[in-house]
Amino acid sequence: MINALAVFCGSSSGINPIYIEESKRLGELLADQKRTLVYGGAQVGCMGAIADQVLEKGGHVLGVIPKRLKRVEVAHNHLDELYVVDTMHERKAKMAELADAFVALPGGAGTLEEWFEVFTWAQLGYHQKPCAILNVNGFYDPLLSMIDHTIEQGFMNPAYKKMILFASSPEDLLQQLDDYQPTYLSKWSES
């Protein structure tokens, strides 16, 4: 079972209430299943919604936030542990260290950047942790099309897409994470 789940998601709520609802639903399941949430440490948007739900249900939450964003993203003051780091690079490294798996919920450029970095690390063999996308309300459909486009244009091996777990519900997401079998495909032959 995946114990610690790093969740990358928006510090905004989005325009559709389903983004907050599904963040809360995932948070509830994490708490119910005694899994730890590792996230960006904010109390606003989807980030705050998932953390609040885990905490409300008696679960365990670890936040990681850079000093510069502590006020901007309004750091959550009720976490089990809040790591305050100097840079975004340190934030991502700490989250990767603490997590057994990575999930993107709806969010903006920061969410995409954070998730794509850990996915790239998986492609390059730096870790064998699952990388998943919770495709709430079809939010990531355009991204899936873009991934297909990169494959069609010869910039991505089709096998790398198979490394990505896609789910439309939190329940399916957690089951896929638990069933995950790591694979590594060498991008270049080692000589």
Backbone as JSON Lines, residues from 0, in Angstrom:
{"i":0,"aa":"M","n":[0.84,-1.19,0.0],"ca":[0.0,0.0,0.0],"c":[0.88,1.25,0.0]}
{"i":1,"aa":"I","n":[0.49,2.22,-0.79],"ca":[1.16,3.52,-0.8],"c":[0.8,4.23,0.5]}
{"i":2,"aa":"N","n":[1.79,4.6,1.29],"ca":[1.51,5.23,2.58],"c":[1.49,6.75,2.51]}
{"i":3,"aa":"A","n":[2.47,7.34,1.85],"ca":[2.57,8.81,1.8],"c":[2.38,9.27,0.36]}
{"i":4,"aa":"L","n":[1.37,10.09,0.15],"ca":[0.99,10.53,-1.18],"c":[1.25,12.02,-1.33]}
{"i":5,"aa":"A","n":[2.16,12.38,-2.25],"ca":[2.39,13.79,-2.56],"c":[1.33,14.23,-3.56]}
{"i":6,"aa":"V","n":[0.6,15.27,-3.19],"ca":[-0.46,15.79,-4.05],"c":[-0.08,17.19,-4.48]}
{"i":7,"aa":"F","n":[-0.03,17.39,-5.79],"ca":[0.19,18.71,-6.39],"c":[-1.16,19.2,-6.87]}
{"i":8,"aa":"C","n":[-1.57,20.4,-6.43],"ca":[-2.87,20.93,-6.83],"c":[-2.89,22.43,-6.63]}
{"i":9,"aa":"G","n":[-3.97,23.06,-7.07],"ca":[-4.07,24.5,-7.09],"c":[-4.18,25.17,-5.73]}
{"i":10,"aa":"S","n":[-3.53,26.33,-5.63],"ca":[-3.74,27.19,-4.46],"c":[-4.98,28.05,-4.68]}
{"i":11,"aa":"S","n":[-5.61,27.87,-5.84],"ca":[-6.92,28.46,-6.14],"c":[-7.96,27.35,-6.13]}
{"i":12,"aa":"S","n":[-9.23,27.75,-6.12],"ca":[-10.31,26.77,-6.06],"c":[-10.84,26.38,-7.43]}
{"i":13,"aa":"G","n":[-10.53,27.16,-8.47],"ca":[-11.11,26.9,-9.77],"c":[-12.54,27.4,-9.84]}
{"i":14,"aa":"I","n":[-13.12,27.35,-11.02],"ca":[-14.47,27.9,-11.2],"c":[-15.57,26.89,-10.97]}
{"i":15,"aa":"N","n":[-15.23,25.59,-10.96],"ca":[-16.23,24.55,-10.78],"c":[-16.09,23.97,-9.38]}
{"i":16,"aa":"P","n":[-17.15,23.95,-8.57],"ca":[-17.07,23.41,-7.2],"c":[-16.58,21.96,-7.13]}
{"i":17,"aa":"I","n":[-16.65,21.23,-8.24],"ca":[-16.23,19.83,-8.22],"c":[-14.74,19.69,-7.9]}
{"i":18,"aa":"Y","n":[-13.93,20.72,-8.2],"ca":[-12.5,20.63,-7.91],"c":[-12.25,20.58,-6.41]}
{"i":19,"aa":"I","n":[-12.96,21.39,-5.66],"ca":[-12.85,21.37,-4.2],"c":[-13.48,20.08,-3.65]}
{"i":20,"aa":"E","n":[-14.63,19.7,-4.19],"ca":[-15.32,18.5,-3.72],"c":[-14.45,17.26,-3.86]}
{"i":21,"aa":"E","n":[-13.8,17.12,-5.02],"ca":[-12.96,15.93,-5.25],"c":[-11.67,16.0,-4.45]}
{"i":22,"aa":"S","n":[-11.16,17.19,-4.2],"ca":[-9.99,17.34,-3.32],"c":[-10.36,16.84,-1.92]}
{"i":23,"aa":"K","n":[-11.52,17.25,-1.45],"ca":[-11.99,16.81,-0.13],"c":[-12.22,15.3,-0.1]}
{"i":24,"aa":"R","n":[-12.8,14.78,-1.18],"ca":[-13.06,13.33,-1.24],"c":[-11.76,12.54,-1.16]}
{"i":25,"aa":"L","n":[-10.73,12.99,-1.88],"ca":[-9.45,12.31,-1.8],"c":[-8.88,12.44,-0.38]}
{"i":26,"aa":"G","n":[-9.0,13.61,0.21],"ca":[-8.53,13.81,1.57],"c":[-9.21,12.88,2.57]}
{"i":27,"aa":"E","n":[-10.51,12.72,2.42],"ca":[-11.27,11.83,3.29],"c":[-10.78,10.39,3.17]}
{"i":28,"aa":"L","n":[-10.55,9.96,1.93],"ca":[-10.07,8.59,1.71],"c":[-8.67,8.39,2.28]}
{"i":29,"aa":"L","n":[-7.8,9.39,2.11],"ca":[-6.45,9.28,2.68],"c":[-6.52,9.08,4.18]}
{"i":30,"aa":"A","n":[-7.35,9.88,4.86],"ca":[-7.48,9.75,6.31],"c":[-8.09,8.41,6.69]}
{"i":31,"aa":"D","n":[-9.16,8.02,6.01],"ca":[-9.83,6.75,6.32],"c":[-8.9,5.57,6.16]}
{"i":32,"aa":"Q","n":[-8.0,5.64,5.16],"ca":[-7.1,4.53,4.87],"c":[-5.74,4.68,5.56]}
{"i":33,"aa":"K","n":[-5.64,5.66,6.48],"ca":[-4.42,5.88,7.27],"c":[-3.2,6.16,6.4]}
{"i":34,"aa":"R","n":[-3.41,6.95,5.35],"ca":[-2.31,7.37,4.48],"c":[-1.95,8.81,4.84]}
{"i":35,"aa":"T","n":[-0.71,9.17,4.59],"ca":[-0.22,10.51,4.88],"c":[-0.32,11.38,3.64]}
{"i":36,"aa":"L","n":[-0.83,12.59,3.81],"ca":[-0.83,13.58,2.74],"c":[0.45,14.4,2.84]}
{"i":37,"aa":"V","n":[1.17,14.49,1.72],"ca":[2.32,15.38,1.58],"c":[1.9,16.4,0.53]}
{"i":38,"aa":"Y","n":[1.97,17.68,0.87],"ca":[1.49,18.68,-0.08],"c":[2.21,20.0,0.17]}
{"i":39,"aa":"G","n":[1.84,21.03,-0.58],"ca":[2.55,22.3,-0.59],"c":[2.37,23.21,0.61]}
{"i":40,"aa":"G","n":[1.63,22.81,1.63],"ca":[1.59,23.53,2.89],"c":[0.66,24.72,3.0]}
{"i":41,"aa":"A","n":[-0.15,24.99,1.97],"ca":[-1.04,26.16,2.0],"c":[-2.41,25.82,2.57]}
{"i":42,"aa":"Q","n":[-3.12,26.86,3.02],"ca":[-4.47,26.65,3.55],"c":[-5.54,27.19,2.61]}
{"i":43,"aa":"V","n":[-5.16,27.5,1.38],"ca":[-6.1,28.09,0.41],"c":[-6.31,27.15,-0.77]}
{"i":44,"aa":"G","n":[-7.4,27.36,-1.49],"ca":[-7.69,26.63,-2.71],"c":[-7.85,25.14,-2.5]}
{"i":45,"aa":"C","n":[-7.57,24.39,-3.56],"ca":[-7.65,22.93,-3.49],"c":[-6.64,22.38,-2.49]}
{"i":46,"aa":"M","n":[-5.51,23.07,-2.35],"ca":[-4.49,22.65,-1.38],"c":[-5.06,22.66,0.03]}
{"i":47,"aa":"G","n":[-5.69,23.74,0.39],"ca":[-6.28,23.84,1.72],"c":[-7.42,22.87,1.92]}
{"i":48,"aa":"A","n":[-8.22,22.65,0.87],"ca":[-9.38,21.76,0.98],"c":[-8.96,20.33,1.29]}
{"i":49,"aa":"I","n":[-7.95,19.85,0.6],"ca":[-7.54,18.46,0.85],"c":[-6.91,18.32,2.23]}
{"i":50,"aa":"A","n":[-6.07,19.29,2.6],"ca":[-5.42,19.23,3.92],"c":[-6.46,19.31,5.04]}
{"i":51,"aa":"D","n":[-7.39,20.25,4.92],"ca":[-8.43,20.39,5.95],"c":[-9.23,19.1,6.12]}
{"i":52,"aa":"Q","n":[-9.54,18.46,5.0],"ca":[-10.35,17.23,5.07],"c":[-9.59,16.11,5.74]}
{"i":53,"aa":"V","n":[-8.3,15.95,5.39],"ca":[-7.49,14.92,6.04],"c":[-7.44,15.17,7.54]}
{"i":54,"aa":"L","n":[-7.18,16.42,7.92],"ca":[-7.09,16.77,9.34],"c":[-8.42,16.57,10.07]}
{"i":55,"aa":"E","n":[-9.51,16.99,9.43],"ca":[-10.84,16.86,10.04],"c":[-11.18,15.4,10.32]}
{"i":56,"aa":"K","n":[-10.69,14.52,9.46],"ca":[-10.98,13.08,9.61],"c":[-9.92,12.36,10.44]}
{"i":57,"aa":"G","n":[-9.0,13.13,11.06],"ca":[-8.01,12.53,11.95],"c":[-6.79,11.98,11.25]}
{"i":58,"aa":"G","n":[-6.56,12.38,10.01],"ca":[-5.41,11.89,9.26],"c":[-4.15,12.7,9.51]}
{"i":59,"aa":"H","n":[-3.09,12.32,8.81],"ca":[-1.75,12.88,8.99],"c":[-1.38,13.72,7.77]}
{"i":60,"aa":"V","n":[-0.93,14.97,8.02],"ca":[-0.6,15.88,6.92],"c":[0.77,16.51,7.13]}
{"i":61,"aa":"L","n":[1.59,16.42,6.1],"ca":[2.9,17.06,6.07],"c":[2.88,18.12,4.97]}
{"i":62,"aa":"G","n":[3.23,19.35,5.31],"ca":[3.28,20.43,4.33],"c":[4.71,20.88,4.11]}
{"i":63,"aa":"V","n":[4.99,21.33,2.89],"ca":[6.31,21.86,2.56],"c":[6.1,23.16,1.8]}
{"i":64,"aa":"I","n":[6.61,24.25,2.35],"ca":[6.37,25.56,1.73],"c":[7.64,26.41,1.78]}
{"i":65,"aa":"P","n":[7.95,27.1,0.68],"ca":[9.1,28.01,0.7],"c":[8.78,29.26,1.54]}
{"i":66,"aa":"K","n":[9.81,29.81,2.16],"ca":[9.64,31.02,2.99],"c":[8.9,32.1,2.22]}
{"i":67,"aa":"R","n":[9.28,32.31,0.97],"ca":[8.7,33.39,0.17],"c":[7.2,33.22,-0.04]}
{"i":68,"aa":"L","n":[6.74,31.98,-0.09],"ca":[5.32,31.71,-0.34],"c":[4.53,31.54,0.95]}
{"i":69,"aa":"K","n":[5.2,31.54,2.07],"ca":[4.52,31.29,3.34],"c":[3.36,32.26,3.56]}
{"i":70,"aa":"R","n":[3.57,33.52,3.21],"ca":[2.49,34.51,3.37],"c":[1.58,34.56,2.14]}
{"i":71,"aa":"V","n":[2.17,34.45,0.95],"ca":[1.39,34.54,-0.29],"c":[0.35,33.42,-0.37]}
{"i":72,"aa":"E","n":[0.78,32.19,-0.13],"ca":[-0.12,31.04,-0.2],"c":[-0.81,30.8,1.15]}
{"i":73,"aa":"V","n":[-0.51,31.61,2.12],"ca":[-1.09,31.52,3.45],"c":[-0.85,30.12,4.03]}
{"i":74,"aa":"A","n":[0.32,29.96,4.63],"ca":[0.7,28.66,5.19],"c":[-0.33,28.15,6.19]}
{"i":75,"aa":"H","n":[-0.59,26.87,6.12],"ca":[-1.54,26.2,7.01],"c":[-0.91,26.08,8.39]}
{"i":76,"aa":"N","n":[-1.61,26.5,9.42],"ca":[-1.06,26.51,10.78],"c":[-1.43,25.29,11.62]}
{"i":77,"aa":"H","n":[-2.16,24.33,11.06],"ca":[-2.65,23.22,11.88],"c":[-2.18,21.86,11.39]}
{"i":78,"aa":"L","n":[-1.08,21.84,10.64],"ca":[-0.58,20.58,10.09],"c":[0.18,19.79,11.15]}
{"i":79,"aa":"D","n":[0.34,18.51,10.9],"ca":[1.16,17.7,11.8],"c":[2.61,18.16,11.73]}
{"i":80,"aa":"E","n":[3.03,18.55,10.53],"ca":[4.38,19.07,10.36],"c":[4.39,20.0,9.15]}
{"i":81,"aa":"L","n":[5.02,21.16,9.3],"ca":[5.19,22.1,8.19],"c":[6.67,22.37,8.04]}
{"i":82,"aa":"Y","n":[7.2,21.95,6.91],"ca":[8.6,22.2,6.58],"c":[8.67,23.53,5.83]}
{"i":83,"aa":"V","n":[9.45,24.46,6.34],"ca":[9.64,25.74,5.66],"c":[11.04,25.7,5.05]}
{"i":84,"aa":"V","n":[11.1,25.8,3.72],"ca":[12.36,25.68,2.99],"c":[12.68,27.0,2.29]}
{"i":85,"aa":"D","n":[13.87,27.09,1.74],"ca":[14.3,28.34,1.11],"c":[13.79,28.52,-0.31]}
{"i":86,"aa":"T","n":[13.72,27.45,-1.08],"ca":[13.42,27.59,-2.51],"c":[12.37,26.58,-2.97]}
{"i":87,"aa":"M","n":[11.84,26.82,-4.17],"ca":[10.92,25.87,-4.79],"c":[11.63,24.54,-5.06]}
{"i":88,"aa":"H","n":[12.9,24.6,-5.43],"ca":[13.66,23.37,-5.66],"c":[13.7,22.52,-4.4]}
{"i":89,"aa":"E","n":[13.94,23.18,-3.27],"ca":[13.97,22.45,-2.0],"c":[12.59,21.9,-1.65]}
{"i":90,"aa":"R","n":[11.56,22.64,-1.98],"ca":[10.18,22.17,-1.71],"c":[9.93,20.87,-2.46]}
{"i":91,"aa":"K","n":[10.25,20.86,-3.75],"ca":[9.99,19.67,-4.56],"c":[10.85,18.5,-4.1]}
{"i":92,"aa":"A","n":[12.11,18.77,-3.77],"ca":[12.99,17.69,-3.31],"c":[12.49,17.1,-1.99]}
{"i":93,"aa":"K","n":[12.04,17.96,-1.08],"ca":[11.54,17.47,0.21],"c":[10.26,16.66,0.02]}
{"i":94,"aa":"M","n":[9.37,17.15,-0.82],"ca":[8.13,16.4,-1.08],"c":[8.45,15.04,-1.69]}
{"i":95,"aa":"A","n":[9.4,15.01,-2.62],"ca":[9.78,13.74,-3.26],"c":[10.38,12.78,-2.24]}
{"i":96,"aa":"E","n":[11.16,13.32,-1.32],"ca":[11.77,12.51,-0.27],"c":[10.71,11.9,0.65]}
{"i":97,"aa":"L","n":[9.69,12.67,0.98],"ca":[8.67,12.24,1.93],"c":[7.62,11.31,1.32]}
{"i":98,"aa":"A","n":[7.48,11.32,-0.01],"ca":[6.35,10.65,-0.67],"c":[6.71,9.28,-1.24]}
{"i":99,"aa":"D","n":[5.67,8.43,-1.29],"ca":[5.77,7.13,-1.95],"c":[5.16,7.16,-3.35]}
{"i":100,"aa":"A","n":[4.41,8.23,-3.66],"ca":[3.74,8.36,-4.95],"c":[3.4,9.84,-5.16]}
{"i":101,"aa":"F","n":[3.1,10.19,-6.42],"ca":[2.82,11.58,-6.78],"c":[1.52,11.65,-7.57]}
{"i":102,"aa":"V","n":[0.68,12.64,-7.23],"ca":[-0.6,12.81,-7.91],"c":[-0.81,14.29,-8.23]}
{"i":103,"aa":"A","n":[-1.3,14.54,-9.45],"ca":[-1.72,15.89,-9.83],"c":[-3.24,15.94,-9.8]}
{"i":104,"aa":"L","n":[-3.77,16.89,-9.04],"ca":[-5.17,17.27,-9.1],"c":[-5.24,18.53,-9.95]}
{"i":105,"aa":"P","n":[-6.41,19.04,-10.27],"ca":[-6.47,20.28,-11.04],"c":[-5.67,21.4,-10.38]}
{"i":106,"aa":"G","n":[-5.0,22.16,-11.22],"ca":[-4.19,23.28,-10.76],"c":[-3.6,24.0,-11.95]}
{"i":107,"aa":"G","n":[-2.74,24.95,-11.68],"ca":[-2.16,25.78,-12.72],"c":[-0.74,25.37,-13.08]}
{"i":108,"aa":"A","n":[0.05,26.37,-13.47],"ca":[1.41,26.13,-13.95],"c":[2.27,25.45,-12.89]}
{"i":109,"aa":"G","n":[2.14,25.86,-11.63],"ca":[2.93,25.24,-10.57],"c":[2.62,23.77,-10.41]}
{"i":110,"aa":"T","n":[1.36,23.41,-10.46],"ca":[0.94,22.01,-10.36],"c":[1.54,21.2,-11.5]}
{"i":111,"aa":"L","n":[1.41,21.74,-12.72],"ca":[1.95,21.03,-13.88],"c":[3.46,20.87,-13.79]}
{"i":112,"aa":"E","n":[4.13,21.94,-13.41],"ca":[5.6,21.91,-13.33],"c":[6.06,20.9,-12.3]}
{"i":113,"aa":"E","n":[5.42,20.9,-11.14],"ca":[5.82,19.97,-10.08],"c":[5.59,18.52,-10.5]}
{"i":114,"aa":"W","n":[4.43,18.25,-11.11],"ca":[4.13,16.89,-11.51],"c":[5.03,16.43,-12.65]}
{"i":115,"aa":"F","n":[5.25,17.3,-13.63],"ca":[6.08,16.9,-14.75],"c":[7.53,16.66,-14.33]}
{"i":116,"aa":"E","n":[7.99,17.37,-13.32],"ca":[9.35,17.11,-12.86],"c":[9.49,15.7,-12.3]}
{"i":117,"aa":"V","n":[8.57,15.29,-11.42],"ca":[8.68,13.94,-10.85],"c":[8.42,12.87,-11.91]}
{"i":118,"aa":"F","n":[7.56,13.16,-12.88],"ca":[7.33,12.22,-13.97],"c":[8.6,12.08,-14.82]}
{"i":119,"aa":"T","n":[9.27,13.17,-15.08],"ca":[10.53,13.13,-15.82],"c":[11.57,12.32,-15.05]}
{"i":120,"aa":"W","n":[11.63,12.53,-13.73],"ca":[12.56,11.75,-12.91],"c":[12.27,10.25,-13.04]}
{"i":121,"aa":"A","n":[10.99,9.88,-13.1],"ca":[10.62,8.47,-13.26],"c":[11.1,7.95,-14.61]}
{"i":122,"aa":"Q","n":[10.91,8.74,-15.67],"ca":[11.37,8.33,-17.0],"c":[12.87,8.09,-17.02]}
{"i":123,"aa":"L","n":[13.6,8.92,-16.3],"ca":[15.06,8.84,-16.29],"c":[15.6,7.84,-15.28]}
{"i":124,"aa":"G","n":[14.7,7.22,-14.51],"ca":[15.12,6.2,-13.55],"c":[15.61,6.72,-12.23]}
{"i":125,"aa":"Y","n":[15.34,7.99,-11.92],"ca":[15.75,8.54,-10.62],"c":[14.89,8.01,-9.48]}
{"i":126,"aa":"H","n":[13.7,7.57,-9.77],"ca":[12.85,6.91,-8.78],"c":[11.9,5.97,-9.5]}
{"i":127,"aa":"Q","n":[11.27,5.08,-8.75],"ca":[10.3,4.15,-9.32],"c":[8.95,4.3,-8.64]}
{"i":128,"aa":"K","n":[8.66,5.5,-8.19],"ca":[7.4,5.78,-7.53],"c":[6.34,6.1,-8.58]}
{"i":129,"aa":"P","n":[5.1,5.69,-8.35],"ca":[4.05,5.97,-9.34],"c":[3.74,7.46,-9.47]}
{"i":130,"aa":"C","n":[3.43,7.86,-10.69],"ca":[3.03,9.24,-11.02],"c":[1.64,9.17,-11.61]}
{"i":131,"aa":"A","n":[0.7,9.84,-10.96],"ca":[-0.71,9.7,-11.34],"c":[-1.36,11.06,-11.55]}
{"i":132,"aa":"I","n":[-2.45,11.01,-12.31],"ca":[-3.26,12.2,-12.56],"c":[-4.7,11.88,-12.2]}
{"i":133,"aa":"L","n":[-5.28,12.7,-11.33],"ca":[-6.71,12.58,-11.03],"c":[-7.43,13.54,-11.96]}
{"i":134,"aa":"N","n":[-8.04,12.98,-12.97],"ca":[-8.65,13.74,-14.06],"c":[-10.08,14.16,-13.69]}
{"i":135,"aa":"V","n":[-10.18,15.06,-12.74],"ca":[-11.47,15.52,-12.23],"c":[-12.23,16.26,-13.33]}
{"i":136,"aa":"N","n":[-13.43,15.76,-13.62],"ca":[-14.32,16.44,-14.56],"c":[-13.67,16.68,-15.93]}
{"i":137,"aa":"G","n":[-12.76,15.8,-16.33],"ca":[-12.08,15.93,-17.62],"c":[-11.06,17.06,-17.68]}
{"i":138,"aa":"F","n":[-10.66,17.58,-16.51],"ca":[-9.74,18.72,-16.46],"c":[-8.47,18.46,-17.27]}
{"i":139,"aa":"Y","n":[-7.94,17.25,-17.18],"ca":[-6.66,16.95,-17.84],"c":[-6.81,16.35,-19.24]}
{"i":140,"aa":"D","n":[-8.01,16.33,-19.8],"ca":[-8.17,15.83,-21.16],"c":[-7.26,16.54,-22.17]}
{"i":141,"aa":"P","n":[-7.14,17.88,-22.13],"ca":[-6.23,18.53,-23.07],"c":[-4.76,18.13,-22.87]}
{"i":142,"aa":"L","n":[-4.38,17.87,-21.63],"ca":[-3.01,17.43,-21.36],"c":[-2.78,16.04,-21.95]}
{"i":143,"aa":"L","n":[-3.77,15.17,-21.81],"ca":[-3.64,13.83,-22.38],"c":[-3.49,13.91,-23.89]}
{"i":144,"aa":"S","n":[-4.21,14.81,-24.52],"ca":[-4.07,15.03,-25.97],"c":[-2.67,15.53,-26.3]}
{"i":145,"aa":"M","n":[-2.13,16.41,-25.46],"ca":[-0.79,16.93,-25.7],"c":[0.26,15.83,-25.56]}
{"i":146,"aa":"I","n":[0.08,14.95,-24.59],"ca":[1.01,13.82,-24.42],"c":[0.95,12.93,-25.66]}
{"i":147,"aa":"D","n":[-0.26,12.65,-26.16],"ca":[-0.39,11.87,-27.39],"c":[0.31,12.58,-28.55]}
{"i":148,"aa":"H","n":[0.18,13.88,-28.61],"ca":[0.82,14.66,-29.67],"c":[2.34,14.55,-29.59]}
{"i":149,"aa":"T","n":[2.9,14.61,-28.38],"ca":[4.36,14.48,-28.25],"c":[4.82,13.1,-28.72]}
{"i":150,"aa":"I","n":[4.01,12.09,-28.49],"ca":[4.33,10.74,-28.96],"c":[4.26,10.69,-30.48]}
{"i":151,"aa":"E","n":[3.16,11.21,-31.04],"ca":[2.98,11.21,-32.49],"c":[4.09,11.95,-33.22]}
{"i":152,"aa":"Q","n":[4.62,12.99,-32.59],"ca":[5.66,13.79,-33.22],"c":[7.07,13.28,-32.91]}
{"i":153,"aa":"G","n":[7.18,12.16,-32.22],"ca":[8.46,11.53,-31.99],"c":[9.29,12.11,-30.86]}
{"i":154,"aa":"F","n":[8.64,12.83,-29.93],"ca":[9.37,13.41,-28.8],"c":[9.21,12.61,-27.51]}
{"i":155,"aa":"M","n":[8.38,11.59,-27.54],"ca":[8.15,10.8,-26.33],"c":[7.89,9.35,-26.73]}
{"i":156,"aa":"N","n":[8.53,8.45,-26.06],"ca":[8.32,7.03,-26.3],"c":[6.93,6.65,-25.79]}
{"i":157,"aa":"P","n":[6.14,5.91,-26.56],"ca":[4.8,5.52,-26.11],"c":[4.81,4.78,-24.77]}
{"i":158,"aa":"A","n":[5.91,4.09,-24.47],"ca":[5.99,3.35,-23.21],"c":[5.94,4.29,-22.01]}
{"i":159,"aa":"Y","n":[6.39,5.54,-22.17],"ca":[6.36,6.47,-21.05],"c":[4.93,6.85,-20.67]}
{"i":160,"aa":"K","n":[4.05,6.93,-21.64],"ca":[2.65,7.22,-21.32],"c":[2.05,6.12,-20.46]}
{"i":161,"aa":"K","n":[2.5,4.88,-20.7],"ca":[2.0,3.76,-19.9],"c":[2.44,3.83,-18.45]}
{"i":162,"aa":"M","n":[3.46,4.65,-18.17],"ca":[3.93,4.83,-16.8],"c":[2.98,5.73,-16.0]}
{"i":163,"aa":"I","n":[2.15,6.51,-16.69],"ca":[1.26,7.46,-16.03],"c":[-0.04,6.76,-15.66]}
{"i":164,"aa":"L","n":[-0.44,6.92,-14.41],"ca":[-1.72,6.38,-13.97],"c":[-2.76,7.49,-14.12]}
{"i":165,"aa":"F","n":[-3.85,7.19,-14.82],"ca":[-4.94,8.14,-15.01],"c":[-6.18,7.6,-14.33]}
{"i":166,"aa":"A","n":[-6.81,8.45,-13.53],"ca":[-8.04,8.02,-12.85],"c":[-9.03,9.17,-12.84]}
{"i":167,"aa":"S","n":[-10.31,8.84,-12.87],"ca":[-11.34,9.88,-12.82],"c":[-12.02,9.96,-11.46]}
{"i":168,"aa":"S","n":[-11.67,9.04,-10.55],"ca":[-12.22,9.1,-9.19],"c":[-11.1,8.85,-8.18]}
{"i":169,"aa":"P","n":[-11.22,9.43,-6.98],"ca":[-10.21,9.19,-5.95],"c":[-10.08,7.7,-5.58]}
{"i":170,"aa":"E","n":[-11.2,6.98,-5.57],"ca":[-11.16,5.56,-5.24],"c":[-10.33,4.79,-6.25]}
{"i":171,"aa":"D","n":[-10.59,5.03,-7.54],"ca":[-9.84,4.37,-8.61],"c":[-8.36,4.76,-8.54]}
{"i":172,"aa":"L","n":[-8.1,6.02,-8.26],"ca":[-6.73,6.5,-8.16],"c":[-5.94,5.72,-7.11]}
{"i":173,"aa":"L","n":[-6.49,5.61,-5.9],"ca":[-5.79,4.92,-4.83],"c":[-5.6,3.45,-5.13]}
{"i":174,"aa":"Q","n":[-6.58,2.83,-5.77],"ca":[-6.43,1.42,-6.14],"c":[-5.32,1.25,-7.17]}
{"i":175,"aa":"Q","n":[-5.28,2.12,-8.17],"ca":[-4.21,2.04,-9.18],"c":[-2.83,2.26,-8.55]}
{"i":176,"aa":"L","n":[-2.74,3.18,-7.61],"ca":[-1.46,3.41,-6.94],"c":[-1.01,2.16,-6.19]}
{"i":177,"aa":"D","n":[-1.94,1.52,-5.49],"ca":[-1.59,0.31,-4.74],"c":[-1.21,-0.85,-5.65]}
{"i":178,"aa":"D","n":[-1.8,-0.9,-6.84],"ca":[-1.53,-1.98,-7.79],"c":[-0.3,-1.72,-8.67]}
{"i":179,"aa":"Y","n":[0.27,-0.55,-8.57],"ca":[1.35,-0.12,-9.47],"c":[2.57,-1.05,-9.39]}
{"i":180,"aa":"Q","n":[3.07,-1.41,-10.56],"ca":[4.31,-2.16,-10.68],"c":[5.31,-1.29,-11.44]}
{"i":181,"aa":"P","n":[6.42,-0.9,-10.8],"ca":[7.35,0.01,-11.46],"c":[8.0,-0.62,-12.7]}
{"i":182,"aa":"T","n":[8.2,0.24,-13.69],"ca":[8.91,-0.17,-14.9],"c":[9.92,0.92,-15.21]}
{"i":183,"aa":"Y","n":[10.98,0.53,-15.84],"ca":[11.98,1.51,-16.27],"c":[12.43,1.15,-17.66]}
{"i":184,"aa":"L","n":[12.36,2.11,-18.54],"ca":[12.79,1.94,-19.92],"c":[13.94,2.91,-20.16]}
{"i":185,"aa":"S","n":[15.09,2.39,-20.45],"ca":[16.24,3.25,-20.68],"c":[16.03,4.08,-21.94]}
{"i":186,"aa":"K","n":[16.16,5.39,-21.78],"ca":[15.97,6.3,-22.92],"c":[17.11,6.16,-23.91]}
{"i":187,"aa":"W","n":[18.29,6.0,-23.41],"ca":[19.47,5.81,-24.25],"c":[20.2,4.58,-23.77]}
{"i":188,"aa":"S","n":[20.81,3.86,-24.68],"ca":[21.58,2.7,-24.24],"c":[22.82,3.19,-23.5]}
{"i":189,"aa":"E","n":[23.15,2.49,-22.43],"ca":[24.33,2.87,-21.65],"c":[25.53,2.16,-22.23]}
{"i":190,"aa":"S","n":[26.56,2.94,-22.51],"ca":[27.76,2.32,-23.08],"c":[28.99,2.76,-22.33]}
